[in-house]
C-alpha cells in the first residue's frame, strides 16, 4: 500500500566500498543507498558484519520517521 504522504522507500541498492582498517588491511564496508519519496538519495554505511537486515531496516525506518517529522507539518 503506498504511503499516503508519498514517503515510500524505493530504489534501494546495496554495494561494497573498499576501505582500510586501522592496521592497514583492506576491508569492505557495506553501503545501502535509497530514496524516500522524492527525497534523497541517502546512504547508510556499515562496517564489516554490521549490515544485518534488522539493523538496516531499523535505520531506514528511523530515517523515514525523521523525514516525516520534517516534511509533514501540522
C-alpha positions in Angstrom: 0.0 0.0 0.0 1.5 3.4 -1.0 2.4 5.8 1.7 -0.3 8.5 1.9 2.3 11.2 2.2 4.5 9.9 -0.7 7.3 8.8 1.6 7.8 5.3 0.2 11.3 3.8 0.3 12.4 2.9 -3.2 15.5 2.5 -5.5 17.3 0.5 -2.7 20.8 -0.5 -3.8 23.4 -2.4 -1.8 27.1 -2.1 -2.7 30.5 -2.6 -1.1 33.1 0.1 -0.7 36.7 -1.0 -0.1 38.4 0.8 2.8 41.4 0.2 5.1 41.1 -0.7 8.7 43.4 0.7 11.5 46.0 -1.9 10.7 46.1 -1.0 7.0 44.3 -4.1 5.8 41.8 -3.9 3.1 38.2 -4.5 4.2 34.7 -3.8 2.7 32.1 -1.5 4.1 28.5 -2.1 3.0 26.8 0.9 1.6 23.0 1.0 1.3 21.5 3.7 -0.9 17.8 4.5 -1.1 15.3 7.2 -1.9 12.3 8.3 0.3 9.6 9.6 -1.9 11.3 12.4 -3.9 14.0 12.9 -1.2 17.5 11.5 -1.5 19.4 9.6 -2.4 20.5 8.7 1.1 23.4 6.4 2.0 24.0 4.3 5.1 27.5 2.9 5.6 28.2 -0.2 7.7 31.4 -1.8 8.7 32.1 -5.5 8.1 29.4 -7.7 9.5 27.3 -4.8 10.7 24.7 -4.6 7.9 22.2 -7.1 9.2 18.7 -7.0 7.7 17.2 -6.0 11.1 19.7 -3.1 11.6 19.4 -1.8 8.0 15.6 -1.9 8.2 15.5 -0.2 11.6 17.9 2.5 10.4 15.8 3.2 7.3 12.6 3.2 9.3 14.1 5.8 11.7 15.2 7.9 8.8 11.8 7.8 7.2 10.3 8.8 10.6 12.7 11.8 10.8 11.8 12.9 7.3 8.1 12.5 8.0 8.5 14.8 11.1 10.2 17.4 8.9 8.0 17.2 5.8 4.6 16.7 7.4 3.8 19.8 9.5 0.5 20.5 11.3 
